[in-house]
Amino acid sequence: MVMSQVAGGVETSSAVLSTPVAANRDALTYFAARLSFEADVSDVHADLELGLVGRAFALVDSRSDESWEQGRIPGAVHLPTRQIARRAAEGTLGSLLPAGMPVVTYCWGPGCNGATKAALELARLGYPVKEMIGGFEYWVREGYAYESARGSRNPTTDPLTAPAGGAACAC
């Protein structure tokens, strides 16, 4: 534990500072790199509202057929992770994802690494790629509309994940 001074001169042990804070140059490199690999659901939603999904980048749902039918983000392309390499080998991937187009992948949620696997496969094929953190779970929890086999849905915002009442977190 690191001893630190707090107001009033009282020393305390800090669990947070038991591993030293990174040097500023290292923090700059790390956080800039992290943002180049990830997008969050609110940024994807903002771009969807601006009509950029499918134009500026492709949004890829990497889940199974059953999951796709249960619910998906409007404008997403359905490309299950396990089909990426096969479709590339068959020459049919380009009909879904034009060569060189940036791609944002998503899967179920934070407990699933399917979007990471899909992003890796697409990067191997030369696509510029990011992963949408939070996945479909956080899309729905933040109250964004989605499509399903039964039509469009407008879920209620989970106040533990986003501001209630449609307010933006403005982060």
C-alpha positions in Angstrom: 0.0 0.0 0.0 1.1 3.5 -0.7 1.0 6.0 2.1 -0.5 9.3 1.1 -1.4 12.6 2.8 -5.0 13.7 2.8 -6.6 16.9 4.1 -5.7 17.5 7.7 -2.3 15.7 7.4 -3.7 12.3 8.1 -1.8 9.4 6.4 -3.8 6.6 4.9 -3.1 3.6 2.8 -4.4 3.7 -0.8 -5.4 0.5 -2.6 -5.8 2.6 -5.7 -2.2 3.9 -5.5 -0.7 0.5 -4.5 0.4 0.3 -8.1 1.9 3.6 -9.2 0.0 5.8 -11.7 1.5 5.5 -15.2 3.7 8.2 -16.5 1.8 10.9 -18.5 3.4 9.9 -21.8 2.4 6.3 -21.2 -1.1 7.3 -20.3 -1.4 9.4 -23.5 -0.3 6.5 -25.6 -2.5 3.9 -23.9 -5.8 5.9 -23.8 -5.4 7.2 -27.4 -4.7 3.6 -28.6 -7.7 2.3 -26.6 -10.0 4.8 -28.3 -8.7 3.8 -31.7 -9.9 0.2 -31.0 -13.2 0.9 -29.3 -16.5 2.9 -29.9 -19.3 3.0 -27.3 -23.0 2.6 -28.0 -23.8 6.3 -27.6 -21.3 7.2 -30.3 -22.6 4.5 -32.6 -26.1 5.7 -31.9 -25.2 9.4 -32.6 -23.7 8.3 -36.0 -26.8 6.2 -36.7 -28.9 9.3 -36.2 -26.7 11.2 -38.6 -27.1 8.5 -41.3 -23.4 7.5 -41.1 -23.9 3.8 -40.3 -23.4 2.0 -43.7 -21.8 5.1 -45.2 -18.9 6.1 -43.1 -18.5 2.6 -41.5 -20.2 -0.7 -41.5 -21.8 -2.0 -38.3 -21.4 -5.7 -38.0 -23.5 -7.9 -35.7 -21.3 -11.0 -35.2 -24.0 -13.1 -33.3 -25.8 -16.2 -34.4 -28.9 -16.3 -36.6 -31.1 -16.8 -33.5 -29.6 -13.8 -31.8 -30.0 -11.7 -34.9 -33.7 -12.6 -35.0 -34.1 -11.7 -31.3 -32.9 -8.2 -31.8 -30.4 -6.1 -33.7 -29.3 -2.5 -34.2 -30.9 -0.8 -37.2 -28.5 -0.6 -40.2 -26.3 -3.5 -38.9 -25.0 -6.1 -41.2 -25.4 -9.7 -40.0 -22.1 -11.5 -40.2 -21.6 -14.2 -37.6 -17.9 -14.5 -36.5 -17.6 -18.1 -37.6 -18.6 -17.1 -41.2 -16.0 -14.4 -41.7 -13.1 -16.4 -42.9 -15.3 -18.7 -45.0 -17.0 -15.8 -46.7 -13.7 -14.1 -47.4 -12.3 -17.4 -49.0 -15.5 -17.7 -51.1 -15.2 -14.1 -52.2 -18.6 -13.1 -50.9 -17.4 -10.9 -48.0 -17.0 -7.9 -50.3 -20.7 -7.8 -51.0 -21.4 -7.1 -47.3 -18.2 -5.1 -46.5 -16.5 -3.1 -49.3 -12.7 -3.4 -49.1 -11.1 -0.8 -46.9 -14.4 0.3 -45.3 -14.0 0.9 -41.5 -16.0 -1.7 -39.6 -17.5 -1.6 -36.0 -18.3 -5.0 -34.6 -20.7 -5.9 -31.8 -21.9 -9.1 -30.1 -24.1 -9.7 -27.0 -22.4 -7.6 -24.3 -19.4 -7.2 -22.0 -19.4 -10.9 -21.0 -19.0 -12.0 -24.6 -15.9 -11.7 -26.7 -17.5 -12.5 -30.1 -17.1 -8.9 -31.3 -13.4 -9.1 -30.4 -13.1 -12.3 -32.3 -14.9 -10.8 -35.3 -12.7 -7.7 -35.1 -9.6 -9.8 -35.1 -10.8 -11.8 -38.2 -11.6 -8.6 -40.1 -8.3 -7.0 -39.1 -6.6 -10.1 -40.5 -8.4 -9.5 -43.8 -7.1 -5.9 -43.9 -10.3 -4.0 -42.7 -9.8 -1.0 -40.3 -11.9 -2.1 -37.3 -13.2 -1.1 -33.9 -15.3 -2.9 -31.4 -18.5 -1.5 -29.9 -18.0 -1.9 -26.2 -21.1 -2.9 -24.3 -22.6 -4.8 -27.3 -26.2 -5.3 -27.9 -26.9 -5.5 -24.2 -25.9 -1.9 -23.5 -27.6 -0.7 -26.7 -30.8 -1.9 -25.3 -30.1 -0.9 -21.7 -29.3 2.6 -22.8 -32.8 2.7 -24.4 -31.9 2.8 -28.1 -34.4 1.4 -30.6 -33.7 -2.0 -32.1 -35.3 -4.3 -34.7 -36.3 -7.9 -34.3 -38.2 -10.6 -36.1 -41.3 -9.0 -34.5 -40.6 -5.5 -35.6 -39.1 -2.4 -34.1 -38.7 -2.1 -30.3 -38.1 1.0 -28.1 -36.8 -0.2 -24.7 -36.9 1.8 -21.5 -33.6 3.2 -20.5 -31.9 1.4 -17.5 -31.1 4.2 -15.1 -28.1 2.3 -13.9 -26.4 2.5 -17.3 -27.6 5.8 -18.8 -29.3 9.0 -17.7 -33.1 8.4 -17.5 -35.5 10.4 -19.6 -33.4 10.4 -22.8 -30.8 12.8 -21.5 -27.3 12.3 -23.0 -24.4 11.6 -20.6 -22.4 14.1 -22.7 -19.2 12.3 -22.0 
